[in-house]
Amino acid sequence: MKELILAGGGHGHILVLKELMKRPLKGFHVTLITDYPKQYYSGMLSGYVEGVYTEEDISFNVPDLCDRASVRYMEETITAVDKEKRVIRTENGEYPYDFLSMNLSVRSKEFFPLGNMAGTYVKPIGRIVEFENFLEKEDTAGKKLFIVGGGPSGMELAFSFREAYPDLSITAATSREVCRRFNQKTRQKVRTLTEEKSIQLLENTTITALKNNEAISGETRFPFDYIILSTGFTGIDVDFRGFNISEDRFIWARDDLQVAENTLAMGDMINLKCYPTLDKAGVFAIREAPVLLNNLMALLKGGKKRDYKPQTRYLQILNCGSKKAILNWGNLSLYGHMSWRLKDYIDRKYMN
């Protein structure tokens, strides 16, 4: 029996598990290793914070899926992957492999130590779930939440925490324009909504330090009780020995998602050699998943591989709370219930 290891429980490996439920792999012993028993879908996270979705709605139960797919599940933290020796190391041991597929998480760029301050970085996603569970038990009346980051993730969280905690003072600070990769109409609508929802939006405001529950920008200090940081991503703390790694600790991959002769990888953990500036956005990872599945089966059983080609224009829907959203597509910007319903339909379809 040959050993296939699935490193990580990301969306690509969820798809692999679903495939193995229908068509088991003959001649292979399959193991999935992850330190997260629940795989959260970030696209529904703000809806969870708002109370629209339950934790079960926005997550996959990885041990259960492994059991149904006859895959061995190991809940361990991966510390190293050795390309030459073909072995994965964890905190508890080693796992040799013949073939490997990696779909691991990334982590937030942690510019500031939080110490005893009540808050979290957004990655891994489970941190926001834990923070929401913590905040639910707090008396938030008159308290201040400060969000660092004005991209889609930061703004969705600002809107959703506003819906969930109407008595909470919320400020969002971004070093550039808010949602700068969206079109001008969408950006202006976000500004309007922050005013309507009493969210203080600080554009072109760079936070340089956190100290004693204050966010510092130049000579200005912003006191807070709670803080969320959405400050970009970097690769996880794994020793990818023998692999081609970028300065930010992402693995360089070919268009067919191959990173070694016997190894594939996908998601935010990779940089594509032909698309080196591609954003770390969920829309790309979700589209990569079927390519990973196809190419993994081709690697194991023989067959034709496919290249992943990221779309140049893609639909983005920003959840704004109260079951309303902004649909952003090229120069098109549509706000309202219909945009949210479309997002809800897409998200639920993906989870099911």
HUFEN-V596568 format. One record per pair of residues at least 24 apart in sequence whose ideal C-beta (glycine too) atoms are under 7 Angstrom apart, sorted by sequence separation. I is the first residue (numbers start at 1). GAP is how many residues later the second one is. D is the distance in whole Angstrom. If there is no record, write none. Layout:
# HUFEN-V596568
<<I	GAP	D> <I	GAP	D>>
This chain:
# HUFEN-V596568
<<4	24	5> <6	24	7> <38	24	7> <145	24	7> <147	24	7> <150	24	3> <155	24	6> <319	24	7> <2	25	6> <9	25	4> <14	25	6> <37	25	5> <140	25	5> <143	25	6> <144	25	4> <145	25	5> <146	25	5> <147	25	4> <148	25	6> <149	25	6> <178	25	6> <246	25	5> <317	25	7> <1	26	6> <2	26	5> <3	26	5> <4	26	5> <5	26	5> <6	26	4> <7	26	6> <8	26	5> <37	26	6> <141	26	5> <143	26	7> <177	26	6> <266	26	5> <284	26	5> <317	26	4> <1	27	7> <9	27	6> <140	27	6> <152	27	6> <172	27	6> <1	28	5> <5	28	6> <34	28	6> <140	28	5> <150	28	4> <151	28	6> <176	28	7> <264	28	6> <10	29	7> <150	29	7> <170	29	5> <171	29	4> <172	29	5> <173	29	4> <174	29	6> <175	29	7> <9	30	5> <172	30	7> <175	30	7> <122	31	6> <171	31	7> <174	31	7> <175	31	4> <257	31	7> <264	31	6> <283	31	5> <173	32	5> <264	32	6> <278	32	6> <32	34	5> <173	34	6> <235	34	6> <257	34	6> <155	35	6> <162	35	5> <233	35	6> <257	35	6> <264	35	7> <275	35	6> <162	37	6> <37	38	6> <159	38	7> <257	38	6> <32	39	5> <256	39	5> <31	40	7> <35	40	6> <30	41	5> <31	41	4> <32	41	6> <33	41	5> <34	41	7> <35	41	6> <158	41	5> <30	42	7> <35	42	4> <173	42	7> <31	43	6> <33	43	6> <33	45	6> <14	46	5> <24	46	6> <21	47	5> <233	47	5> <17	48	4> <21	48	5> <17	49	6> <20	49	4> <256	49	5> <256	50	7> <14	51	7> <20	51	6> <171	51	6> <256	51	5> <257	51	6> <17	52	4> <255	52	4> <9	53	4> <150	53	7> <255	53	6> <17	54	6> <33	55	7> <33	57	7> <148	59	5> <33	62	7> <31	64	6> <286	64	7> <148	67	7> <146	69	5> <7	71	6> <157	71	6> <7	74	7> <55	74	7> <146	76	6> <154	76	4> <153	77	5> <146	78	4> <144	79	6> <145	79	7> <151	79	6> <45	80	6> <144	80	5> <149	80	7> <7	81	6> <48	81	7> <144	81	5> <145	81	5> <146	81	5> <147	81	5> <148	81	5> <149	81	3> <143	82	4> <148	82	7> <149	82	6> <5	83	6> <42	83	5> <45	83	6> <49	83	5> <143	83	7> <147	83	7> <148	83	6> <40	85	4> <40	86	6> <13	88	7> <36	88	7> <38	88	7> <40	89	7> <5	90	6> <13	90	5> <36	90	6> <12	91	4> <135	91	7> <5	92	4> <3	93	6> <4	93	7> <7	93	6> <10	93	3> <117	93	7> <3	94	5> <4	94	7> <7	94	7> <8	94	6> <10	94	7> <3	95	5> <4	95	5> <5	95	5> <6	95	5> <7	95	4> <8	95	4> <10	95	7> <2	96	4> <8	96	4> <117	96	6> <2	97	7> <7	97	6> <8	97	7> <112	97	7> <112	98	4> <122	106	7> <118	107	7> <119	107	5> <122	107	7> <49	108	7> <118	108	5> <119	108	3> <120	108	6> <121	108	5> <122	108	5> <119	109	6> <46	110	4> <50	110	4> <117	110	6> <123	110	6> <46	111	6> <49	111	4> <49	112	6> <46	113	7> <50	113	5> <51	113	6> <46	114	4> <50	114	5> <49	115	6> <111	120	6> <108	121	6> <109	122	5> <108	123	6> <109	123	5> <109	124	7> <108	125	6> <109	125	5> <107	126	7> <106	127	4> <107	127	6> <193	127	6> <106	128	7> <106	129	6> <107	129	5> <106	130	6> <105	131	6> <104	132	6> <104	134	7> <182	134	7> <189	137	6> <186	140	5> <186	142	5> <189	144	6> <183	145	6> <182	146	5> <189	146	5> <186	147	4> <183	148	5> <185	148	4> <183	150	6> <81	157	6> <80	158	6> <83	158	6> <84	158	5> <163	158	4> <79	159	6> <80	159	4> <81	159	5> <82	159	5> <83	159	3> <160	159	7> <162	159	6> <163	159	6> <78	160	6> <79	160	7> <81	160	7> <82	160	6> <83	160	5> <159	160	7> <80	161	6> <102	161	7> <159	161	5> <160	161	6> <100	162	6> <106	162	4> <156	162	6> <159	162	4> <99	163	5> <100	163	4> <101	163	5> <102	163	4> <103	163	6> <106	163	6> <155	163	7> <156	163	5> <98	164	7> <103	164	5> <152	164	7> <104	165	5> <152	166	6> <102	167	7> <106	174	7> <83	177	5> <101	191	7> <101	195	5> <99	200	6> <99	201	6> <43	239	6> <42	240	6> <12	254	5> <12	255	6> <10	257	5> <50	271	6> <28	272	7> <47	272	6> <46	273	5> <11	274	6> <15	274	5> <19	274	6> <11	275	6> <15	275	7> <25	275	7> <12	276	6> <12	277	4> <16	277	6> <11	278	5> <15	278	5> <12	280	4> <16	280	7> <4	296	7> <44	303	5> <43	304	5> <41	306	7> <41	309	7> <41	310	6>>
